[in-house]
Amino acid sequence: MPCRNVKTGFWLPSVAACAVLVGLCLASAARAVNPADSQNPQPAAGGTSAASAPLKLPKMRPAYHLAERSEAALAAPVAPALAPGQANEHPLMPVLRWAYAGMVDIEKIQDYSATVAKRERIGGKLLDYEYMFVKLRQKPFSVYLYFLGPPEEKGQEVIYVEGQNNGNMWAHGVGIKNTLIGKVLLKPDGPVAMRNQRYPVTELGILNLTRRLVEVGEDNKNYGECEVKFYEGAKINGRVCTCIEVVHPVPRRNFVFHLARIFVDKEINMPIRYESFDWPKEAGGPPELLEEYTYLNLKLNNGFADADFDVKNPNYKFR
């Protein structure tokens, strides 16, 4: 289920001519695949640290890092309770029941870090993959981003803390722009920050993703023409997942996607990948990727402090 209308924005800015823009929130390439067979994304060799590993940045597929997880996911007692629905109920109801229960557990998490890979279609154009290291604290909502790629964005940083800086975020570019301009304050939903983005940084994160899935699901359950399937044993970078696949066979203005998949990590019962596709342009053609987001190397409850979201942190490059 997509997060909202495709004309809205998400994540962060890229560098613009006269100001620092930073390009950046559970999701295959620009075509549908069988989720049960999905080994995509493939791990980068060596499973090195997300913040320091060199990244290969292909045009068509991301070079994901090896997720640092145990091998006990299949037998995990917190595996998501996902199953076909009851007689005469909408196919989305089992998904909504899981999502509401899952949000309660996600809200209990204090913070997490992850390597995030994303790809989005903006203005009809499918953009290249972006990669970033993320620290996220849920209360107060706080985000630190370090961009790993593409190469022209590597080294850019962003900090946003709810209730600070009049709702603005700190950002800085790299190279001569950082030397001449340094850090700048930007409105997360302003035109500079939203250039080539679907969502603002204020909507980043797994909890926000789950909330948007619920929002769309609650709307879509008012209509028919919906097919829902569950695939056990799907894998994202070796992480065992339950894949929820939602299909609207016929294009309607009530629906914002043709096909969507949510990959729920069985060990932690959290969505770690989301992908959605538009209807094919031609009969019999492949569906077109709208957006995909994947959370890798997810580490929960790190005990992040205010210093982790402070531009004065000596480990960061704000100036």
N, C-alpha and C positions, 0 to 999 in steps of 0.2 A: 504494500500500500504506500503510495507516495506521500510525501510530507505535506505538500500543498500544491497549488496551481503552479505550473511550470514557469510562469512569468515572475514569480517571486524570487528572492535571493537567499543565500546561505553562506556560511564560512567567512572568508576574508578577502582583502584586496591584493592586487599585484602592483608593481611599481609604475606610476604614471609619470608624465613628463615633468611636472612641476611639484609633485608631492609624492610622498612615499605611499605606495599602495602595496598591500600584502595579499597575495593570492592564497587562499585556502581552497560536526558534527560534523550501522549496523548492521559490500553487498554484493568470473565471467567476463566477458568482454562485451563488445557491442552487438552481441547476438545471444539468443537463448541457447542453453545447454541443458542436458539432463542433470538435475541437481544431485541425484543419487550417485552419479558417476563423477561429480565435479571434484577434481583435485586442484582446480584453479582457485586462488593463485598459487603458483609454485614458489617455494621458499628460495631465498637467496642462499648461495653456498656459504656454509660456515655458521649460520645463525648468529651473526654478530650483533652488537648493540645497535639499537635503532638510532641513537643520537650520534653515533660516530661512524657507522658503516658506510662505505661508498655505495652508491646506488646506481644500477643500470636503469636508464630511463627510456624504455622503448616507446614507440609511438602507439602501439596497439595493445600491449599487455604490461601490467605493472610488475616490477621485481619485488615481490613481497618478502618480508623477513620471516624466519622460522619462529613460530609462536612458542613461547616458553611455557609449556603445560605438561601435566602428568599424563600417563597413559591410561588412567582409570576412568576416563570420561564415560565410556559405555555403561559402566556399572555405577555411575554417580547417583546417589540417592536424591539429588535435587534436579534430576532430569526433568525437563518441562513436560507438564501434563497436557500433551497435545494429542487429540484423537478425533476421529470423525464425529460430527455432531449428532444430536438426537433427531428423532423423526419430526418432520414438519417445522423445523427451525431453519433459519437462514444459514447458509454454509459458513458465513463469517463468525457465527456465534462462538464456536470453540476457540477461534483466534482471539476474539475479544475477551473471553473469560481468562485465557492465558495472559493476555496483555495487562489486564487490570490487576491480576494477582502478581505478575512480574514487576509492575511498577512499585508495589509495596516493598518488595525486596531490594529493588534498585535504589529506592529512596534511602535505604538504610546504609548504603555505601557512602563513606566519607569522601573519598577521592580515588582517582586512578590515573595511571599514565598509560600511553599506548602509542604505537606507530599507526598513523591513519593514512590510508590511500583513498583518493577520491577521483572521480571523473564525472563531468557534467556536460550536458548539452545546453548551450546558451544561444538564443537567437537562431535556432536551427542548426548550429555548428557544434559538433562533438569536440570538446577541448581535450588537450593532452592530460595525462595523469599528473596529479600533484601528490606530494608526500610530505608529511609533517610529523614531528614528535610533539605529543600533547601531554600537558599536565592539566587535570581538571579537578577542581574542588567544588563540591555541590552546595555547601553553605559557608559563607556567602558564595554565590556562584562566581567562580574564578577560573580563568583560562590562561595558560601560557602556551605559546606555539613557537616552535623552531622549525623552519622550513628546510627539508632535506632535498627537495627537487621539485621542478626541473632545475638544471644548473643555474639559470639566470635568477632563480629565487633562493637558492641555497644560502643560508645564513640569516635570512630575514626573521625577525621575531615580532611577536604580538603579545600584549598583556591586556586582559580585560578583567576588572573586578566590579561586580555589581555594587552599586551605591557609591562608587568613587569616580572622580574626574567628570562629574556631571553626566554620567552615563557614557562617556567616551572611552576609547581604547587607545593604548600606546602602541605605536608601530615604528619600525625603522627598516630602511632598505639596506642594500649592500653596495660596496664599491664607492664610486665617487659621490653617489647620491647620499650615502650615509655620512661621508666625510663632509659634504657641504651643508646638508640639511639636518642630519642627526634624527633624533626621535621626534615624532609628531603625534598630536592627539587627533583622532578621527572619530566621527560618528559611525557606529557599527552598521547602521542602515542607511548611511549617506551614499551619494553617488560615487565618491572616490572608493570607499570600502567595498561597495557592491559591484564594482566593475568586474564582469565575467564571473559573478558568483550568484548562486541560487538562494542562499540563506545567509543571514548575518551571524557573526560569532556568538551572539547571545542565544542562538538556537543550536549551538554545537552540543554534542554529547549523546550518550546512549539513552538517558532518561528523556531528553527532549525528543529523540527519535521515536521512542516508544509512545510518548504522548501524542505525537502527530499520527502515528499508525492508528491509534485508538480514535482520534478525531475523524480520520478518513473512513475507518471501518464503521463507525457509528452512522456516518452519512450513507455509506454504500449499502448498509443492511436494509435501507428503505427501498431498495430496488432489486429486481431479479437479475438475470443474465450474469451470474457470478458462479465461478467454479473454484473450489478450494481443494488442494491436495497436500498431503503430508508425506515427506520423504525422510525416513530414518537412515542414519548412517552417512548422510552427506558430509563432506569434509571441506574445511577451509584451512589450507596450510597445515594439514594433519590434525586439526581440531575437529572432533566428532560433533556434528550438529544435527538438529532436526530442521529440515527445510520446509517452510510454509510457502506454498505457491498459490497465488491468487490470479485468476484469469477472468477478464471481461471479454467475451468473444466478439461482441458487437460494439463498435464505437458509439458512444452516447455522450452528450454534453455533461451528463452527471458524473462521468468517470474521467479521472485524470491520468489513467494508465491503462494499457492493454494487459500487461503481465507484470507481476511483482513477485519477488522472492525475499523472504526474511530467513536468515540462517541463525538459529538459536543454539548457542553453545550448551551442550548437555551437561557439562561439568558445573558451570556457573549460572545456567538458566538466564542468559542475557543475549540479546541479539548482537552479533558481532559483524554482520554484513547485511546490507540492504541493496537491492538493485531493482530498477523498474524500467519498463520498455513501452514505447509507443506502438500503435498499430502499424503494420507494414504499409509502406507507401504504395505498393502494388500488390494485387491479389497473388497469394502464394509466395510473396517475398518474406524476408526475415524481419522480425520486429526491430525497431530502432532503440538503442539504449538512450534513456533519458538521464539517469543518474545512478551512481554506485558509490557506496561508502563502506570501507572495511576497517575494523579495529583489530590490530595485531599487537602481539607482545603485551597484552592487557595485564596490568598489575594493579590489584585493588588495595585500598587502604594503606597508602604509603606514609601517612602522617604529614602531609604537606602543611607548611606553615605560611604565614603572611609573606615571608621572604621569598617563597617560591613564585610569588606573583607581584614582585616589586622590581621596578626598573633599576633600582640601586643594587640589586643582587650582583656581586662581583663576577659570577659565572656567566652573566649575560652581557650582551654587547650594546646595550642602549647607551647613548651618549648625548 
